[in-house]
Amino acid sequence: MEIYFSVVQRKVVSPNDFTDLAQVGDRLRAFEDRYNATAQPFQWKFTTSDLDDLLARLDRHTADHQAESSTAQAA
């Protein structure tokens, strides 16, 4: 969903040059029709193992910064 809304933000509602809400609705419906006609499935490559690795790196990064902050506060 986030990918879809990102595309809508970039390609439909930017620039924000609408004169009224009806124009926004018309543009969104036109985009939906065009997007549904051309959308293709994609192969998701981010696995649960990738997520585990990312979370472990974030934990290490957070721990490193907390240690640096503690050392700086002690000084």
Residue frames as qw, qx, qy, qz and C-alpha x, y, z in Angstrom:
[[0.000, 0.885, 0.465, 0.000, 0.00, 0.00, 0.00],
 [0.321, -0.766, 0.082, 0.550, 2.81, 2.39, 0.84],
 [0.382, -0.085, 0.587, 0.709, 4.27, 1.96, -2.63],
 [0.155, 0.636, 0.667, 0.356, 0.90, 2.69, -4.23],
 [0.164, -0.927, -0.291, 0.172, 0.34, 5.82, -2.13],
 [0.420, -0.534, 0.291, 0.674, 3.88, 6.97, -2.87],
 [0.307, 0.213, 0.654, 0.658, 3.16, 6.69, -6.59],
 [0.005, -0.814, -0.561, -0.152, -0.15, 8.55, -6.14],
 [0.323, -0.822, -0.083, 0.463, 1.63, 11.31, -4.23],
 [0.367, -0.387, 0.443, 0.720, 4.31, 11.76, -6.90],
 [0.163, 0.117, 0.725, 0.658, 2.23, 11.27, -10.03],
 [0.090, -0.645, -0.709, -0.271, -1.30, 12.39, -9.16],
 [0.286, -0.883, -0.358, 0.100, -1.48, 14.97, -6.41],
 [0.382, -0.635, 0.186, 0.645, 1.80, 16.77, -7.09],
 [0.085, 0.122, -0.297, 0.943, 1.73, 19.55, -8.03],
 [0.025, 0.536, 0.749, -0.389, -1.24, 20.52, -5.95],
 [0.033, 0.098, -0.270, -0.957, -2.96, 22.58, -8.66],
 [0.052, -0.473, -0.867, -0.147, -6.57, 21.52, -8.13],
 [0.172, -0.332, -0.083, -0.924, -9.40, 24.02, -8.20],
 [0.680, -0.302, 0.176, -0.645, -11.82, 21.84, -6.20],
 [0.530, -0.255, 0.788, -0.182, -12.30, 18.37, -4.68],
 [0.833, 0.424, 0.265, -0.236, -14.18, 17.10, -7.73],
 [0.510, 0.751, -0.417, -0.035, -11.06, 17.67, -9.81],
 [0.215, -0.517, 0.808, -0.185, -8.99, 15.66, -7.28],
 [0.729, 0.077, 0.619, -0.281, -11.51, 12.81, -7.49],
 [0.758, 0.623, -0.014, -0.193, -11.49, 12.87, -11.29],
 [0.300, 0.725, -0.618, 0.040, -7.71, 12.75, -11.44],
 [0.401, -0.347, 0.811, -0.247, -7.54, 9.92, -8.88],
 [0.809, 0.271, 0.448, -0.268, -10.13, 7.86, -10.80],
 [0.652, 0.712, -0.237, -0.111, -8.30, 8.42, -14.09],
 [0.035, 0.644, -0.753, 0.130, -5.03, 7.39, -12.48],
 [0.628, -0.136, 0.708, -0.292, -6.64, 4.28, -10.97],
 [0.840, 0.464, 0.183, -0.215, -7.96, 3.19, -14.37],
 [0.509, 0.742, -0.436, 0.027, -4.57, 3.74, -16.04],
 [0.195, -0.563, 0.765, -0.245, -2.62, 2.12, -13.19],
 [0.753, -0.004, 0.592, -0.287, -4.86, -0.96, -13.09],
 [0.810, 0.567, 0.002, -0.149, -4.47, -1.40, -16.85],
 [0.529, 0.693, -0.451, 0.187, -0.65, -1.33, -16.72],
 [0.470, -0.644, 0.540, -0.270, 0.30, -2.63, -13.26],
 [0.757, 0.257, -0.600, -0.006, 2.45, -5.75, -13.18],
 [0.833, -0.552, -0.023, 0.017, 3.19, -8.04, -10.24],
 [0.274, 0.751, -0.548, 0.248, 6.72, -7.86, -8.91],
 [0.823, -0.091, -0.513, 0.227, 8.93, -10.30, -7.09],
 [0.425, -0.859, 0.158, -0.238, 9.35, -9.19, -3.49],
 [0.716, 0.365, -0.494, 0.332, 12.97, -9.81, -2.54],
 [0.132, -0.533, 0.528, -0.648, 13.06, -8.64, 1.08],
 [0.679, -0.173, -0.710, -0.068, 12.83, -11.85, 3.09],
 [0.670, -0.721, -0.114, -0.138, 12.26, -12.49, 6.77],
 [0.818, -0.171, -0.047, 0.547, 15.99, -13.25, 7.04],
 [0.327, 0.478, 0.070, 0.812, 16.72, -9.82, 5.55],
 [0.391, -0.765, -0.136, -0.493, 14.42, -8.28, 8.14],
 [0.834, -0.506, -0.114, 0.187, 16.14, -10.17, 10.97],
 [0.681, 0.096, 0.001, 0.726, 19.53, -8.94, 9.72],
 [0.062, 0.639, 0.118, 0.757, 18.29, -5.36, 9.47],
 [0.592, -0.742, -0.140, -0.284, 16.83, -5.43, 12.99],
 [0.847, -0.319, -0.085, 0.417, 20.07, -6.88, 14.39],
 [0.490, 0.309, 0.036, 0.815, 22.09, -4.10, 12.71],
 [0.211, -0.729, -0.144, -0.635, 19.71, -1.48, 14.08],
 [0.765, -0.625, -0.154, 0.015, 20.04, -2.96, 17.58],
 [0.760, -0.101, -0.034, 0.641, 23.85, -2.82, 17.31],
 [0.241, 0.518, 0.124, 0.812, 23.72, 0.72, 15.97],
 [0.447, -0.764, -0.170, -0.433, 21.42, 1.84, 18.80],
 [0.829, -0.488, -0.115, 0.247, 23.59, 0.16, 21.41],
 [0.636, 0.150, 0.011, 0.757, 26.72, 1.81, 19.97],
 [0.010, 0.627, 0.116, 0.770, 25.10, 5.26, 20.09],
 [0.641, -0.717, -0.175, -0.212, 23.83, 4.72, 23.61],
 [0.820, -0.281, -0.087, 0.490, 27.34, 3.73, 24.72],
 [0.421, 0.353, 0.063, 0.833, 28.79, 6.85, 23.02],
 [0.273, -0.737, -0.173, -0.594, 26.18, 9.06, 24.72],
 [0.776, -0.606, -0.162, 0.064, 26.95, 7.54, 28.12],
 [0.732, -0.064, -0.031, 0.678, 30.67, 8.09, 27.62],
 [0.195, 0.516, 0.125, 0.825, 30.12, 11.70, 26.52],
 [0.471, -0.753, -0.192, -0.418, 27.86, 12.44, 29.48],
 [0.827, -0.459, -0.151, 0.287, 30.35, 10.97, 31.93],
 [0.624, 0.167, 0.000, 0.763, 33.13, 13.20, 30.59]]
